[in-house]
Amino acid sequence: MKQIVFIQHALDRLKERGINKELAIQVLRDPDDVELESERRKIAQKLIKDRLLRVVYDDEEDSMVVISAYITSKVSKYLRR
């Protein structure tokens, strides 16, 4: 299991947006979907009630480096079914 590392920007965004760090970790460990942004950058997504939590991270060899996270109501825009 890869180590999860939060950069300061991610920690600031979590606090600012009222997202629990443990919930972000849960999304990384058990996502509903993972979107590929680039070779390394990915977005783990999980539907929580009627909203989508998106966690942006860099997939390194031995770790997942969390860049940012946010909650959106635009579920159909982002989540593939």
PDB file of N, CA, C and O in Angstrom, chain B, residues numbered from 101:
ATOM      1  N   MET B 101       0.841  -1.178   0.000  1.00  0.00           N
ATOM      2  CA  MET B 101       0.000   0.000   0.000  1.00  0.00           C
ATOM      3  C   MET B 101       0.893   1.251   0.000  1.00  0.00           C
ATOM      4  O   MET B 101       1.800   1.384   0.822  1.00  0.00           O
ATOM      5  N   LYS B 102       0.617   2.150  -0.930  1.00  0.00           N
ATOM      6  CA  LYS B 102       1.424   3.369  -1.055  1.00  0.00           C
ATOM      7  C   LYS B 102       1.168   4.336   0.105  1.00  0.00           C
ATOM      8  O   LYS B 102       0.063   4.412   0.643  1.00  0.00           O
ATOM      9  N   GLN B 103       2.205   5.060   0.466  1.00  0.00           N
ATOM     10  CA  GLN B 103       2.110   6.094   1.485  1.00  0.00           C
ATOM     11  C   GLN B 103       1.359   7.288   0.890  1.00  0.00           C
ATOM     12  O   GLN B 103       1.539   7.617  -0.282  1.00  0.00           O
ATOM     13  N   ILE B 104       0.522   7.930   1.697  1.00  0.00           N
ATOM     14  CA  ILE B 104      -0.198   9.123   1.247  1.00  0.00           C
ATOM     15  C   ILE B 104       0.426  10.342   1.916  1.00  0.00           C
ATOM     16  O   ILE B 104       0.526  10.419   3.140  1.00  0.00           O
ATOM     17  N   VAL B 105       0.846  11.302   1.074  1.00  0.00           N
ATOM     18  CA  VAL B 105       1.509  12.516   1.546  1.00  0.00           C
ATOM     19  C   VAL B 105       0.683  13.722   1.098  1.00  0.00           C
ATOM     20  O   VAL B 105       0.304  13.818  -0.069  1.00  0.00           O
ATOM     21  N   PHE B 106       0.408  14.633   2.019  1.00  0.00           N
ATOM     22  CA  PHE B 106      -0.336  15.849   1.705  1.00  0.00           C
ATOM     23  C   PHE B 106       0.622  17.033   1.652  1.00  0.00           C
ATOM     24  O   PHE B 106       1.312  17.309   2.634  1.00  0.00           O
ATOM     25  N   ILE B 107       0.677  17.742   0.515  1.00  0.00           N
ATOM     26  CA  ILE B 107       1.469  18.968   0.478  1.00  0.00           C
ATOM     27  C   ILE B 107       0.686  20.045   1.227  1.00  0.00           C
ATOM     28  O   ILE B 107      -0.508  19.880   1.476  1.00  0.00           O
ATOM     29  N   GLN B 108       1.340  21.133   1.583  1.00  0.00           N
ATOM     30  CA  GLN B 108       0.692  22.184   2.364  1.00  0.00           C
ATOM     31  C   GLN B 108      -0.525  22.770   1.641  1.00  0.00           C
ATOM     32  O   GLN B 108      -1.544  23.057   2.269  1.00  0.00           O
ATOM     33  N   HIS B 109      -0.417  22.946   0.338  1.00  0.00           N
ATOM     34  CA  HIS B 109      -1.545  23.482  -0.435  1.00  0.00           C
ATOM     35  C   HIS B 109      -2.783  22.606  -0.241  1.00  0.00           C
ATOM     36  O   HIS B 109      -3.885  23.120  -0.049  1.00  0.00           O
ATOM     37  N   ALA B 110      -2.601  21.293  -0.292  1.00  0.00           N
ATOM     38  CA  ALA B 110      -3.717  20.363  -0.111  1.00  0.00           C
ATOM     39  C   ALA B 110      -4.313  20.503   1.295  1.00  0.00           C
ATOM     40  O   ALA B 110      -5.533  20.536   1.454  1.00  0.00           O
ATOM     41  N   LEU B 111      -3.464  20.585   2.294  1.00  0.00           N
ATOM     42  CA  LEU B 111      -3.950  20.740   3.669  1.00  0.00           C
ATOM     43  C   LEU B 111      -4.731  22.045   3.829  1.00  0.00           C
ATOM     44  O   LEU B 111      -5.757  22.083   4.509  1.00  0.00           O
ATOM     45  N   ASP B 112      -4.245  23.100   3.206  1.00  0.00           N
ATOM     46  CA  ASP B 112      -4.941  24.388   3.253  1.00  0.00           C
ATOM     47  C   ASP B 112      -6.307  24.299   2.581  1.00  0.00           C
ATOM     48  O   ASP B 112      -7.291  24.816   3.110  1.00  0.00           O
ATOM     49  N   ARG B 113      -6.375  23.645   1.414  1.00  0.00           N
ATOM     50  CA  ARG B 113      -7.646  23.512   0.685  1.00  0.00           C
ATOM     51  C   ARG B 113      -8.639  22.650   1.465  1.00  0.00           C
ATOM     52  O   ARG B 113      -9.830  22.959   1.508  1.00  0.00           O
ATOM     53  N   LEU B 114      -8.153  21.567   2.083  1.00  0.00           N
ATOM     54  CA  LEU B 114      -9.032  20.722   2.892  1.00  0.00           C
ATOM     55  C   LEU B 114      -9.662  21.536   4.014  1.00  0.00           C
ATOM     56  O   LEU B 114     -10.872  21.476   4.232  1.00  0.00           O
ATOM     57  N   LYS B 115      -8.841  22.291   4.717  1.00  0.00           N
ATOM     58  CA  LYS B 115      -9.332  23.100   5.833  1.00  0.00           C
ATOM     59  C   LYS B 115     -10.308  24.162   5.338  1.00  0.00           C
ATOM     60  O   LYS B 115     -11.384  24.341   5.909  1.00  0.00           O
ATOM     61  N   GLU B 116      -9.928  24.858   4.283  1.00  0.00           N
ATOM     62  CA  GLU B 116     -10.744  25.926   3.710  1.00  0.00           C
ATOM     63  C   GLU B 116     -12.116  25.401   3.251  1.00  0.00           C
ATOM     64  O   GLU B 116     -13.127  26.093   3.374  1.00  0.00           O
ATOM     65  N   ARG B 117     -12.133  24.175   2.723  1.00  0.00           N
ATOM     66  CA  ARG B 117     -13.367  23.606   2.151  1.00  0.00           C
ATOM     67  C   ARG B 117     -14.106  22.680   3.108  1.00  0.00           C
ATOM     68  O   ARG B 117     -15.121  22.090   2.740  1.00  0.00           O
ATOM     69  N   GLY B 118     -13.603  22.550   4.337  1.00  0.00           N
ATOM     70  CA  GLY B 118     -14.276  21.738   5.343  1.00  0.00           C
ATOM     71  C   GLY B 118     -14.281  20.250   5.026  1.00  0.00           C
ATOM     72  O   GLY B 118     -15.235  19.540   5.342  1.00  0.00           O
ATOM     73  N   ILE B 119     -13.204  19.784   4.397  1.00  0.00           N
ATOM     74  CA  ILE B 119     -13.098  18.371   4.036  1.00  0.00           C
ATOM     75  C   ILE B 119     -12.172  17.682   5.033  1.00  0.00           C
ATOM     76  O   ILE B 119     -11.045  18.127   5.250  1.00  0.00           O
ATOM     77  N   ASN B 120     -12.642  16.613   5.627  1.00  0.00           N
ATOM     78  CA  ASN B 120     -11.870  15.850   6.596  1.00  0.00           C
ATOM     79  C   ASN B 120     -10.730  15.107   5.887  1.00  0.00           C
ATOM     80  O   ASN B 120     -10.941  14.472   4.853  1.00  0.00           O
ATOM     81  N   LYS B 121      -9.540  15.191   6.445  1.00  0.00           N
ATOM     82  CA  LYS B 121      -8.368  14.531   5.860  1.00  0.00           C
ATOM     83  C   LYS B 121      -8.583  13.022   5.748  1.00  0.00           C
ATOM     84  O   LYS B 121      -8.177  12.412   4.760  1.00  0.00           O
ATOM     85  N   GLU B 122      -9.212  12.424   6.744  1.00  0.00           N
ATOM     86  CA  GLU B 122      -9.468  10.980   6.723  1.00  0.00           C
ATOM     87  C   GLU B 122     -10.415  10.599   5.589  1.00  0.00           C
ATOM     88  O   GLU B 122     -10.289   9.519   5.012  1.00  0.00           O
ATOM     89  N   LEU B 123     -11.362  11.480   5.268  1.00  0.00           N
ATOM     90  CA  LEU B 123     -12.274  11.233   4.155  1.00  0.00           C
ATOM     91  C   LEU B 123     -11.519  11.263   2.829  1.00  0.00           C
ATOM     92  O   LEU B 123     -11.785  10.448   1.946  1.00  0.00           O
ATOM     93  N   ALA B 124     -10.583  12.192   2.685  1.00  0.00           N
ATOM     94  CA  ALA B 124      -9.751  12.262   1.480  1.00  0.00           C
ATOM     95  C   ALA B 124      -8.923  10.985   1.330  1.00  0.00           C
ATOM     96  O   ALA B 124      -8.775  10.468   0.223  1.00  0.00           O
ATOM     97  N   ILE B 125      -8.391  10.483   2.425  1.00  0.00           N
ATOM     98  CA  ILE B 125      -7.622   9.235   2.405  1.00  0.00           C
ATOM     99  C   ILE B 125      -8.511   8.071   1.984  1.00  0.00           C
ATOM    100  O   ILE B 125      -8.095   7.210   1.209  1.00  0.00           O
ATOM    101  N   GLN B 126      -9.739   8.052   2.501  1.00  0.00           N
ATOM    102  CA  GLN B 126     -10.694   7.002   2.137  1.00  0.00           C
ATOM    103  C   GLN B 126     -10.972   7.007   0.632  1.00  0.00           C
ATOM    104  O   GLN B 126     -11.071   5.949   0.012  1.00  0.00           O
ATOM    105  N   VAL B 127     -11.097   8.199   0.052  1.00  0.00           N
ATOM    106  CA  VAL B 127     -11.334   8.314  -1.387  1.00  0.00           C
ATOM    107  C   VAL B 127     -10.138   7.769  -2.167  1.00  0.00           C
ATOM    108  O   VAL B 127     -10.317   7.095  -3.181  1.00  0.00           O
ATOM    109  N   LEU B 128      -8.933   8.054  -1.707  1.00  0.00           N
ATOM    110  CA  LEU B 128      -7.730   7.542  -2.372  1.00  0.00           C
ATOM    111  C   LEU B 128      -7.624   6.018  -2.269  1.00  0.00           C
ATOM    112  O   LEU B 128      -7.209   5.356  -3.221  1.00  0.00           O
ATOM    113  N   ARG B 129      -7.995   5.475  -1.131  1.00  0.00           N
ATOM    114  CA  ARG B 129      -7.895   4.027  -0.906  1.00  0.00           C
ATOM    115  C   ARG B 129      -9.007   3.240  -1.598  1.00  0.00           C
ATOM    116  O   ARG B 129      -8.794   2.099  -2.009  1.00  0.00           O
ATOM    117  N   ASP B 130     -10.206   3.849  -1.731  1.00  0.00           N
ATOM    118  CA  ASP B 130     -11.352   3.137  -2.296  1.00  0.00           C
ATOM    119  C   ASP B 130     -12.193   4.075  -3.169  1.00  0.00           C
ATOM    120  O   ASP B 130     -13.329   4.392  -2.814  1.00  0.00           O
ATOM    121  N   PRO B 131     -11.649   4.522  -4.305  1.00  0.00           N
ATOM    122  CA  PRO B 131     -12.380   5.462  -5.154  1.00  0.00           C
ATOM    123  C   PRO B 131     -13.484   4.772  -5.959  1.00  0.00           C
ATOM    124  O   PRO B 131     -13.417   3.574  -6.236  1.00  0.00           O
ATOM    125  N   ASP B 132     -14.496   5.555  -6.327  1.00  0.00           N
ATOM    126  CA  ASP B 132     -15.510   5.061  -7.263  1.00  0.00           C
ATOM    127  C   ASP B 132     -14.947   5.100  -8.679  1.00  0.00           C
ATOM    128  O   ASP B 132     -15.331   4.298  -9.531  1.00  0.00           O
ATOM    129  N   ASP B 133     -14.033   6.039  -8.922  1.00  0.00           N
ATOM    130  CA  ASP B 133     -13.452   6.223 -10.243  1.00  0.00           C
ATOM    131  C   ASP B 133     -12.125   6.972 -10.096  1.00  0.00           C
ATOM    132  O   ASP B 133     -11.940   7.734  -9.147  1.00  0.00           O
ATOM    133  N   VAL B 134     -11.212   6.753 -11.032  1.00  0.00           N
ATOM    134  CA  VAL B 134      -9.952   7.498 -11.065  1.00  0.00           C
ATOM    135  C   VAL B 134      -9.793   8.045 -12.480  1.00  0.00           C
ATOM    136  O   VAL B 134      -9.815   7.302 -13.461  1.00  0.00           O
ATOM    137  N   GLU B 135      -9.634   9.357 -12.555  1.00  0.00           N
ATOM    138  CA  GLU B 135      -9.463  10.042 -13.829  1.00  0.00           C
ATOM    139  C   GLU B 135      -7.975  10.322 -14.041  1.00  0.00           C
ATOM    140  O   GLU B 135      -7.277  10.729 -13.112  1.00  0.00           O
ATOM    141  N   LEU B 136      -7.501  10.106 -15.250  1.00  0.00           N
ATOM    142  CA  LEU B 136      -6.100  10.355 -15.568  1.00  0.00           C
ATOM    143  C   LEU B 136      -5.965  11.745 -16.183  1.00  0.00           C
ATOM    144  O   LEU B 136      -6.497  12.004 -17.263  1.00  0.00           O
ATOM    145  N   GLU B 137      -5.261  12.629 -15.502  1.00  0.00           N
ATOM    146  CA  GLU B 137      -5.035  13.990 -15.987  1.00  0.00           C
ATOM    147  C   GLU B 137      -3.802  14.057 -16.883  1.00  0.00           C
ATOM    148  O   GLU B 137      -3.810  14.710 -17.927  1.00  0.00           O
ATOM    149  N   SER B 138      -2.747  13.374 -16.457  1.00  0.00           N
ATOM    150  CA  SER B 138      -1.501  13.307 -17.219  1.00  0.00           C
ATOM    151  C   SER B 138      -0.833  11.986 -16.844  1.00  0.00           C
ATOM    152  O   SER B 138      -1.452  11.136 -16.205  1.00  0.00           O
ATOM    153  N   GLU B 139       0.402  11.816 -17.233  1.00  0.00           N
ATOM    154  CA  GLU B 139       1.095  10.557 -16.948  1.00  0.00           C
ATOM    155  C   GLU B 139       1.121  10.227 -15.456  1.00  0.00           C
ATOM    156  O   GLU B 139       0.942   9.074 -15.063  1.00  0.00           O
ATOM    157  N   ARG B 140       1.344  11.241 -14.638  1.00  0.00           N
ATOM    158  CA  ARG B 140       1.411  11.026 -13.181  1.00  0.00           C
ATOM    159  C   ARG B 140       0.211  11.556 -12.425  1.00  0.00           C
ATOM    160  O   ARG B 140      -0.172  10.981 -11.406  1.00  0.00           O
ATOM    161  N   ARG B 141      -0.390  12.628 -12.891  1.00  0.00           N
ATOM    162  CA  ARG B 141      -1.470  13.276 -12.137  1.00  0.00           C
ATOM    163  C   ARG B 141      -2.797  12.566 -12.357  1.00  0.00           C
ATOM    164  O   ARG B 141      -3.213  12.306 -13.486  1.00  0.00           O
ATOM    165  N   LYS B 142      -3.452  12.260 -11.229  1.00  0.00           N
ATOM    166  CA  LYS B 142      -4.736  11.558 -11.259  1.00  0.00           C
ATOM    167  C   LYS B 142      -5.728  12.250 -10.331  1.00  0.00           C
ATOM    168  O   LYS B 142      -5.349  13.040  -9.466  1.00  0.00           O
ATOM    169  N   ILE B 143      -7.003  11.935 -10.529  1.00  0.00           N
ATOM    170  CA  ILE B 143      -8.053  12.457  -9.657  1.00  0.00           C
ATOM    171  C   ILE B 143      -8.906  11.281  -9.198  1.00  0.00           C
ATOM    172  O   ILE B 143      -9.600  10.652  -9.997  1.00  0.00           O
ATOM    173  N   ALA B 144      -8.845  10.994  -7.908  1.00  0.00           N
ATOM    174  CA  ALA B 144      -9.684   9.950  -7.317  1.00  0.00           C
ATOM    175  C   ALA B 144     -11.022  10.592  -6.959  1.00  0.00           C
ATOM    176  O   ALA B 144     -11.065  11.702  -6.430  1.00  0.00           O
ATOM    177  N   GLN B 145     -12.115   9.881  -7.254  1.00  0.00           N
ATOM    178  CA  GLN B 145     -13.440  10.444  -7.038  1.00  0.00           C
ATOM    179  C   GLN B 145     -14.320   9.460  -6.285  1.00  0.00           C
ATOM    180  O   GLN B 145     -14.237   8.248  -6.486  1.00  0.00           O
ATOM    181  N   LYS B 146     -15.167  10.003  -5.412  1.00  0.00           N
ATOM    182  CA  LYS B 146     -16.104   9.160  -4.674  1.00  0.00           C
ATOM    183  C   LYS B 146     -17.388   9.945  -4.443  1.00  0.00           C
ATOM    184  O   LYS B 146     -17.372  11.103  -4.025  1.00  0.00           O
ATOM    185  N   LEU B 147     -18.503   9.274  -4.731  1.00  0.00           N
ATOM    186  CA  LEU B 147     -19.812   9.870  -4.515  1.00  0.00           C
ATOM    187  C   LEU B 147     -20.157   9.768  -3.038  1.00  0.00           C
ATOM    188  O   LEU B 147     -20.145   8.682  -2.459  1.00  0.00           O
ATOM    189  N   ILE B 148     -20.463  10.907  -2.438  1.00  0.00           N
ATOM    190  CA  ILE B 148     -20.839  10.968  -1.028  1.00  0.00           C
ATOM    191  C   ILE B 148     -22.166  11.709  -0.965  1.00  0.00           C
ATOM    192  O   ILE B 148     -22.243  12.917  -1.191  1.00  0.00           O
ATOM    193  N   LYS B 149     -23.214  10.942  -0.648  1.00  0.00           N
ATOM    194  CA  LYS B 149     -24.592  11.445  -0.713  1.00  0.00           C
ATOM    195  C   LYS B 149     -24.847  11.907  -2.138  1.00  0.00           C
ATOM    196  O   LYS B 149     -24.769  11.083  -3.049  1.00  0.00           O
ATOM    197  N   ASP B 150     -25.141  13.157  -2.380  1.00  0.00           N
ATOM    198  CA  ASP B 150     -25.431  13.630  -3.737  1.00  0.00           C
ATOM    199  C   ASP B 150     -24.310  14.496  -4.299  1.00  0.00           C
ATOM    200  O   ASP B 150     -24.507  15.217  -5.277  1.00  0.00           O
ATOM    201  N   ARG B 151     -23.129  14.423  -3.675  1.00  0.00           N
ATOM    202  CA  ARG B 151     -21.988  15.230  -4.110  1.00  0.00           C
ATOM    203  C   ARG B 151     -20.783  14.337  -4.397  1.00  0.00           C
ATOM    204  O   ARG B 151     -20.709  13.194  -3.946  1.00  0.00           O
ATOM    205  N   LEU B 152     -19.848  14.890  -5.154  1.00  0.00           N
ATOM    206  CA  LEU B 152     -18.663  14.142  -5.546  1.00  0.00           C
ATOM    207  C   LEU B 152     -17.429  14.764  -4.903  1.00  0.00           C
ATOM    208  O   LEU B 152     -17.159  15.952  -5.078  1.00  0.00           O
ATOM    209  N   LEU B 153     -16.687  13.955  -4.161  1.00  0.00           N
ATOM    210  CA  LEU B 153     -15.416  14.412  -3.591  1.00  0.00           C
ATOM    211  C   LEU B 153     -14.320  14.011  -4.564  1.00  0.00           C
ATOM    212  O   LEU B 153     -14.176  12.835  -4.899  1.00  0.00           O
ATOM    213  N   ARG B 154     -13.546  14.997  -5.016  1.00  0.00           N
ATOM    214  CA  ARG B 154     -12.459  14.769  -5.976  1.00  0.00           C
ATOM    215  C   ARG B 154     -11.128  15.101  -5.292  1.00  0.00           C
ATOM    216  O   ARG B 154     -10.951  16.199  -4.764  1.00  0.00           O
ATOM    217  N   VAL B 155     -10.211  14.158  -5.306  1.00  0.00           N
ATOM    218  CA  VAL B 155      -8.902  14.330  -4.687  1.00  0.00           C
ATOM    219  C   VAL B 155      -7.848  14.253  -5.798  1.00  0.00           C
ATOM    220  O   VAL B 155      -7.673  13.217  -6.439  1.00  0.00           O
ATOM    221  N   VAL B 156      -7.156  15.367  -6.006  1.00  0.00           N
ATOM    222  CA  VAL B 156      -6.135  15.473  -7.054  1.00  0.00           C
ATOM    223  C   VAL B 156      -4.791  15.071  -6.446  1.00  0.00           C
ATOM    224  O   VAL B 156      -4.393  15.583  -5.400  1.00  0.00           O
ATOM    225  N   TYR B 157      -4.096  14.142  -7.123  1.00  0.00           N
ATOM    226  CA  TYR B 157      -2.813  13.676  -6.587  1.00  0.00           C
ATOM    227  C   TYR B 157      -1.841  13.272  -7.695  1.00  0.00           C
ATOM    228  O   TYR B 157      -2.235  12.981  -8.825  1.00  0.00           O
ATOM    229  N   ASP B 158      -0.565  13.266  -7.333  1.00  0.00           N
ATOM    230  CA  ASP B 158       0.480  12.761  -8.213  1.00  0.00           C
ATOM    231  C   ASP B 158       0.786  11.333  -7.773  1.00  0.00           C
ATOM    232  O   ASP B 158       1.073  11.082  -6.603  1.00  0.00           O
ATOM    233  N   ASP B 159       0.722  10.413  -8.711  1.00  0.00           N
ATOM    234  CA  ASP B 159       0.973   9.005  -8.428  1.00  0.00           C
ATOM    235  C   ASP B 159       2.462   8.721  -8.604  1.00  0.00           C
ATOM    236  O   ASP B 159       2.941   8.499  -9.716  1.00  0.00           O
ATOM    237  N   GLU B 160       3.173   8.733  -7.494  1.00  0.00           N
ATOM    238  CA  GLU B 160       4.616   8.471  -7.496  1.00  0.00           C
ATOM    239  C   GLU B 160       4.858   6.968  -7.343  1.00  0.00           C
ATOM    240  O   GLU B 160       3.922   6.211  -7.087  1.00  0.00           O
ATOM    241  N   GLU B 161       6.093   6.545  -7.498  1.00  0.00           N
ATOM    242  CA  GLU B 161       6.427   5.125  -7.414  1.00  0.00           C
ATOM    243  C   GLU B 161       6.024   4.503  -6.078  1.00  0.00           C
ATOM    244  O   GLU B 161       5.469   3.404  -6.043  1.00  0.00           O
ATOM    245  N   ASP B 162       6.305   5.209  -4.980  1.00  0.00           N
ATOM    246  CA  ASP B 162       6.013   4.646  -3.662  1.00  0.00           C
ATOM    247  C   ASP B 162       5.048   5.479  -2.824  1.00  0.00           C
ATOM    248  O   ASP B 162       4.842   5.189  -1.645  1.00  0.00           O
ATOM    249  N   SER B 163       4.457   6.514  -3.425  1.00  0.00           N
ATOM    250  CA  SER B 163       3.537   7.353  -2.659  1.00  0.00           C
ATOM    251  C   SER B 163       2.497   8.023  -3.554  1.00  0.00           C
ATOM    252  O   SER B 163       2.635   8.086  -4.776  1.00  0.00           O
ATOM    253  N   MET B 164       1.464   8.515  -2.902  1.00  0.00           N
ATOM    254  CA  MET B 164       0.441   9.328  -3.552  1.00  0.00           C
ATOM    255  C   MET B 164       0.551  10.711  -2.920  1.00  0.00           C
ATOM    256  O   MET B 164       0.302  10.875  -1.725  1.00  0.00           O
ATOM    257  N   VAL B 165       0.925  11.709  -3.725  1.00  0.00           N
ATOM    258  CA  VAL B 165       1.140  13.059  -3.209  1.00  0.00           C
ATOM    259  C   VAL B 165      -0.106  13.888  -3.524  1.00  0.00           C
ATOM    260  O   VAL B 165      -0.373  14.227  -4.677  1.00  0.00           O
ATOM    261  N   VAL B 166      -0.862  14.205  -2.467  1.00  0.00           N
ATOM    262  CA  VAL B 166      -2.118  14.922  -2.630  1.00  0.00           C
ATOM    263  C   VAL B 166      -1.837  16.399  -2.885  1.00  0.00           C
ATOM    264  O   VAL B 166      -1.131  17.057  -2.121  1.00  0.00           O
ATOM    265  N   ILE B 167      -2.412  16.905  -3.984  1.00  0.00           N
ATOM    266  CA  ILE B 167      -2.217  18.279  -4.415  1.00  0.00           C
ATOM    267  C   ILE B 167      -3.376  19.159  -3.970  1.00  0.00           C
ATOM    268  O   ILE B 167      -3.167  20.285  -3.520  1.00  0.00           O
ATOM    269  N   SER B 168      -4.610  18.642  -4.096  1.00  0.00           N
ATOM    270  CA  SER B 168      -5.794  19.414  -3.752  1.00  0.00           C
ATOM    271  C   SER B 168      -6.987  18.479  -3.619  1.00  0.00           C
ATOM    272  O   SER B 168      -6.899  17.295  -3.943  1.00  0.00           O
ATOM    273  N   ALA B 169      -8.103  19.020  -3.141  1.00  0.00           N
ATOM    274  CA  ALA B 169      -9.347  18.255  -3.041  1.00  0.00           C
ATOM    275  C   ALA B 169     -10.504  19.240  -3.006  1.00  0.00           C
ATOM    276  O   ALA B 169     -10.386  20.348  -2.482  1.00  0.00           O
ATOM    277  N   TYR B 170     -11.616  18.813  -3.572  1.00  0.00           N
ATOM    278  CA  TYR B 170     -12.815  19.648  -3.522  1.00  0.00           C
ATOM    279  C   TYR B 170     -14.057  18.800  -3.699  1.00  0.00           C
ATOM    280  O   TYR B 170     -14.000  17.671  -4.189  1.00  0.00           O
ATOM    281  N   ILE B 171     -15.182  19.369  -3.289  1.00  0.00           N
ATOM    282  CA  ILE B 171     -16.484  18.718  -3.412  1.00  0.00           C
ATOM    283  C   ILE B 171     -17.273  19.478  -4.464  1.00  0.00           C
ATOM    284  O   ILE B 171     -17.290  20.708  -4.481  1.00  0.00           O
ATOM    285  N   THR B 172     -17.931  18.720  -5.346  1.00  0.00           N
ATOM    286  CA  THR B 172     -18.742  19.345  -6.386  1.00  0.00           C
ATOM    287  C   THR B 172     -20.120  18.684  -6.451  1.00  0.00           C
ATOM    288  O   THR B 172     -20.279  17.509  -6.119  1.00  0.00           O
ATOM    289  N   SER B 173     -21.098  19.457  -6.881  1.00  0.00           N
ATOM    290  CA  SER B 173     -22.437  18.912  -7.092  1.00  0.00           C
ATOM    291  C   SER B 173     -22.608  18.469  -8.545  1.00  0.00           C
ATOM    292  O   SER B 173     -23.642  17.904  -8.901  1.00  0.00           O
ATOM    293  N   LYS B 174     -21.615  18.720  -9.376  1.00  0.00           N
ATOM    294  CA  LYS B 174     -21.675  18.377 -10.803  1.00  0.00           C
ATOM    295  C   LYS B 174     -21.237  16.925 -11.025  1.00  0.00           C
ATOM    296  O   LYS B 174     -20.258  16.653 -11.720  1.00  0.00           O
ATOM    297  N   VAL B 175     -21.978  16.016 -10.422  1.00  0.00           N
ATOM    298  CA  VAL B 175     -21.639  14.598 -10.448  1.00  0.00           C
ATOM    299  C   VAL B 175     -21.587  14.062 -11.871  1.00  0.00           C
ATOM    300  O   VAL B 175     -20.614  13.409 -12.247  1.00  0.00           O
ATOM    301  N   SER B 176     -22.605  14.323 -12.658  1.00  0.00           N
ATOM    302  CA  SER B 176     -22.671  13.759 -14.016  1.00  0.00           C
ATOM    303  C   SER B 176     -21.575  14.296 -14.931  1.00  0.00           C
ATOM    304  O   SER B 176     -21.209  13.645 -15.909  1.00  0.00           O
ATOM    305  N   LYS B 177     -21.057  15.470 -14.622  1.00  0.00           N
ATOM    306  CA  LYS B 177     -19.972  16.047 -15.427  1.00  0.00           C
ATOM    307  C   LYS B 177     -18.669  15.254 -15.255  1.00  0.00           C
ATOM    308  O   LYS B 177     -17.905  15.093 -16.207  1.00  0.00           O
ATOM    309  N   TYR B 178     -18.424  14.766 -14.047  1.00  0.00           N
ATOM    310  CA  TYR B 178     -17.139  14.152 -13.739  1.00  0.00           C
ATOM    311  C   TYR B 178     -17.146  12.629 -13.579  1.00  0.00           C
ATOM    312  O   TYR B 178     -16.174  11.966 -13.942  1.00  0.00           O
ATOM    313  N   LEU B 179     -18.223  12.076 -13.046  1.00  0.00           N
ATOM    314  CA  LEU B 179     -18.228  10.649 -12.718  1.00  0.00           C
ATOM    315  C   LEU B 179     -18.756   9.826 -13.869  1.00  0.00           C
ATOM    316  O   LEU B 179     -19.887  10.012 -14.316  1.00  0.00           O
ATOM    317  N   ARG B 180     -17.926   8.910 -14.347  1.00  0.00           N
ATOM    318  CA  ARG B 180     -18.336   7.999 -15.419  1.00  0.00           C
ATOM    319  C   ARG B 180     -19.109   6.850 -14.806  1.00  0.00           C
ATOM    320  O   ARG B 180     -18.697   6.288 -13.792  1.00  0.00           O
ATOM    321  N   ARG B 181     -20.199   6.511 -15.402  1.00  0.00           N
ATOM    322  CA  ARG B 181     -21.030   5.401 -14.891  1.00  0.00           C
ATOM    323  C   ARG B 181     -21.042   4.262 -15.855  1.00  0.00           C
ATOM    324  O   ARG B 181     -21.684   3.243 -15.600  1.00  0.00           O
TER     325      ARG B 181
END
